[in-house]
Amino acid sequence: MPEDSVRIAVVGATGQVGFPLAQSLTNAGHDVTAISRIRTAQNGRKLDLLTDAGVSLAFCEDYTDTDAMIEIFQGHDTVVVATRMNTAIAGEVGGHIIDAAAAAGVTRFVPDEFGTHTLALEYGCGTLFDVKKKTQERVIASGMNYTLMFTGGFFDYFLPNLRLFDRITTFGDLSIQFATHDISDIAEISARSVVDSRTVNKAVQIHGNVVTQTEVVEILRDCWPDYGFEYEHVTTEDIIYQKEHADPKLVSAKGGAEPDRERAGINYTIWVLGRLSAPNHENTLNASHLFPDYVYKKPEDVLCDRNFVFGDK
Ligand SMILES: NC(=O)c1ccc[n+]([C@@H]2O[C@H](COP(=O)([O-])OP(=O)(O)OC[C@H]3O[C@@H](n4cnc5c(N)ncnc54)[C@H](OP(=O)(O)O)[C@@H]3O)[C@@H](O)[C@H]2O)c1
């Protein structure tokens, strides 16, 4: 184990972010505890892979059980939260996890962000971002150090594909620039950032690939010139209407955990306001400056990959 090894707990370690993040932290020589609610048919394989990699497992069926969480967090320097996220989950468990970490003597807390730069947003842009902002305030008030990871969009959701969408779907203003990254890069940069002394009480903006929807659709067409894609565009007016009127409970998108109205708030912030990332925000470090030699996967690397675009089709 390296001299600067950190004891770090990852809550939600079987998820899209949590799993590769726990792996990256372990590969870097840190002492990682993966926290999951319960072993299931869905997460069992990932839990086994983490165990094989040398990660310790801890289970807590109910993250509002503060005493149980304090016991799990005891002895850890850092807690990273990467559970599934929507306003209901944030409201139910977010505060309890922060309180338990503070009570257990954890010194750095990394809340469940991994997307839009919510620190730079004012309240009212979308319900999911509002709860993430509230959580940030609670972390800051807890007295623990913190690091906020703003990753831009995951390739899966932000690059055109037919796995998560029925047609090639574009949103709002096609010329808005946005940052998007492969989940493996998000995990690796997050793993480096959350143990780095330069990022204490800072936000980190991952900003390795910055593109527009027009550009990525062109890359897709260049990769698959003979495929007859069908297209769908969700207009700015639609997004604005849906932000106020879509069902606040129904989750109709194929990917993601947010109900339709929350998702419309996300689309509004990204594809109408153009505020997914904020590399120049005053309390924000640009990951491209922190780790200048890191080479990110590019959109064209995955848009030419049959599995990424078509999956099982
Ligand atoms: N930037 C982007 O494009 C983008 C895209 C998607 C998500 N995100 C953000 O990334 C963060 C992590 O999301 P993710 O997609 O990695 O999560 P995820 O894969 O949906 O879920 C992570 C883990 O959370 C646990 N979980 C599921 N439901 C839960 C609940 N009700 N309460 C507590 N734990 C629950 C599950 O683990 P166990 O069953 O093992 O407990 C699951 O494996 C979120 O903040 C999300 O908003 C960003």
PDBQT file of the ligand as one rigid body, heavy atoms in Angstrom, charges set to zero:
ROOT
HETATM    1  N1  LIG A 401     -23.528  12.975 -15.703  1.00  0.00    +0.000 N 
HETATM    2  C1  LIG A 401     -24.351  12.060 -16.150  1.00  0.00    +0.000 C 
HETATM    3  O1  LIG A 401     -24.550  11.882 -17.358  1.00  0.00    +0.000 OA
HETATM    4  C2  LIG A 401     -25.031  11.176 -15.152  1.00  0.00    +0.000 A 
HETATM    5  C3  LIG A 401     -25.768  10.084 -15.597  1.00  0.00    +0.000 A 
HETATM    6  C4  LIG A 401     -26.343   9.231 -14.642  1.00  0.00    +0.000 A 
HETATM    7  C5  LIG A 401     -26.173   9.495 -13.286  1.00  0.00    +0.000 A 
HETATM    8  N2  LIG A 401     -25.457  10.600 -12.900  1.00  0.00    +0.000 N 
HETATM    9  C6  LIG A 401     -25.253  10.909 -11.464  1.00  0.00    +0.000 C 
HETATM   10  O2  LIG A 401     -24.268   9.994 -10.974  1.00  0.00    +0.000 OA
HETATM   11  C7  LIG A 401     -24.535   9.707  -9.585  1.00  0.00    +0.000 C 
HETATM   12  C8  LIG A 401     -24.514   8.192  -9.388  1.00  0.00    +0.000 C 
HETATM   13  O3  LIG A 401     -25.522   7.632 -10.219  1.00  0.00    +0.000 OA
HETATM   14  P1  LIG A 401     -25.398   6.186 -10.875  1.00  0.00    +0.000 P 
HETATM   15  O4  LIG A 401     -26.101   6.236 -12.188  1.00  0.00    +0.000 OA
HETATM   16  O5  LIG A 401     -23.979   5.707 -10.794  1.00  0.00    +0.000 OA
HETATM   17  O6  LIG A 401     -26.267   5.347  -9.860  1.00  0.00    +0.000 OA
HETATM   18  P2  LIG A 401     -26.925   3.896 -10.144  1.00  0.00    +0.000 P 
HETATM   19  O7  LIG A 401     -25.987   3.080 -10.935  1.00  0.00    +0.000 OA
HETATM   20  O8  LIG A 401     -28.325   4.076 -10.638  1.00  0.00    +0.000 OA
HETATM   21  O9  LIG A 401     -27.063   3.361  -8.665  1.00  0.00    +0.000 OA
HETATM   22  C9  LIG A 401     -25.923   3.187  -7.839  1.00  0.00    +0.000 C 
HETATM   23  C10 LIG A 401     -26.245   2.252  -6.711  1.00  0.00    +0.000 C 
HETATM   24  O10 LIG A 401     -27.166   2.888  -5.810  1.00  0.00    +0.000 OA
HETATM   25  C11 LIG A 401     -27.832   1.874  -5.089  1.00  0.00    +0.000 C 
HETATM   26  N3  LIG A 401     -29.243   2.245  -5.017  1.00  0.00    +0.000 N 
HETATM   27  C12 LIG A 401     -30.232   2.014  -5.927  1.00  0.00    +0.000 A 
HETATM   28  N4  LIG A 401     -31.393   2.515  -5.476  1.00  0.00    +0.000 NA
HETATM   29  C13 LIG A 401     -31.137   3.081  -4.268  1.00  0.00    +0.000 A 
HETATM   30  C14 LIG A 401     -31.923   3.743  -3.290  1.00  0.00    +0.000 A 
HETATM   31  N5  LIG A 401     -33.240   3.911  -3.454  1.00  0.00    +0.000 N 
HETATM   32  N6  LIG A 401     -31.325   4.191  -2.157  1.00  0.00    +0.000 NA
HETATM   33  C15 LIG A 401     -29.990   3.997  -1.956  1.00  0.00    +0.000 A 
HETATM   34  N7  LIG A 401     -29.193   3.347  -2.825  1.00  0.00    +0.000 NA
HETATM   35  C16 LIG A 401     -29.765   2.912  -3.974  1.00  0.00    +0.000 A 
HETATM   36  C17 LIG A 401     -27.600   0.535  -5.811  1.00  0.00    +0.000 C 
HETATM   37  O11 LIG A 401     -26.642  -0.204  -5.070  1.00  0.00    +0.000 OA
HETATM   38  P3  LIG A 401     -27.038  -1.433  -4.083  1.00  0.00    +0.000 P 
HETATM   39  O12 LIG A 401     -28.253  -2.100  -4.688  1.00  0.00    +0.000 OA
HETATM   40  O13 LIG A 401     -25.805  -2.282  -4.124  1.00  0.00    +0.000 OA
HETATM   41  O14 LIG A 401     -27.312  -0.771  -2.780  1.00  0.00    +0.000 OA
HETATM   42  C18 LIG A 401     -26.962   0.983  -7.115  1.00  0.00    +0.000 C 
HETATM   43  O15 LIG A 401     -26.059   0.041  -7.652  1.00  0.00    +0.000 OA
HETATM   44  C19 LIG A 401     -25.886  10.373  -9.268  1.00  0.00    +0.000 C 
HETATM   45  O16 LIG A 401     -25.657  11.572  -8.570  1.00  0.00    +0.000 OA
HETATM   46  C20 LIG A 401     -26.483  10.683 -10.618  1.00  0.00    +0.000 C 
HETATM   47  O17 LIG A 401     -27.295  11.862 -10.596  1.00  0.00    +0.000 OA
HETATM   48  C21 LIG A 401     -24.870  11.421 -13.801  1.00  0.00    +0.000 A 
ENDROOT
TORSDOF 0
